[in-house]
Amino acid sequence: MKKMYKSILLLTLMVFSAINLNAQSKDIQAVSAAVDKLTKVIVDPDRAVLESIASDALSYGHSAGKVQNKAEFIDDLLNGPFDFSSVEPSNQTISISGKTAIVRHTFVAKATNAGVPTDIKIGIMMVWRKEGSAWKLYARQAFRL
C-alpha cells in the first residue's frame, strides 16, 4: 500500500511539474513576442503600439543615465533626435517568476542621432510585468559594454 501511495504522489508531482513548465513556456513565448514587438516599434515608432506595450508605471533608463517615464519614452521615440534603422537583440535570456519576467540581451542598432549616423552596442536589462493578460514593459535599464 505504501508503494502505491508513493507512486501516486510521484505521478501527481510529475503532472503538476509538467503543467507548470507548460505555463512557463507559454509565458516565455509571450514575453519573447512582446520584446520582438518592442524591437520593431523602436525602428518604426507607432504611438498606439507604444502605449499598449508600456506599463503606465514605466521607468526607462538609458546607458548615459537619463531616465524617462512612459510619456517621455514615447515622446522621445516619436519626436526625439534618434532615428533607428535597425535593432538586433542578441544573447537574450528570459526568466519568469509569477507575473514578473526579467529579460537581458545585447542591443545592437544602427541609427542617426540628430542626423549623424551612429552604431550602438549596449547591454539591456528589462522587467516585464503581466498586467491582465498582457506583458507590459515595466522597467528597462541600458548599460555600456
Secondary structure, 3 states (H helix, E strand, C coil): CHHHHHHHHHHHHHHHHHHHHHHHHHHHHHHHHHHHHHHHHHHCCCHHHHHHHEEEEEEEECCCCCEECHHHHHHHHHHCCEEEEEEEEEEEEEEEECCEEEEEEEEEEEEEECCEEEEEEEEEEEEEEEECCEEEEEEEEEEEC
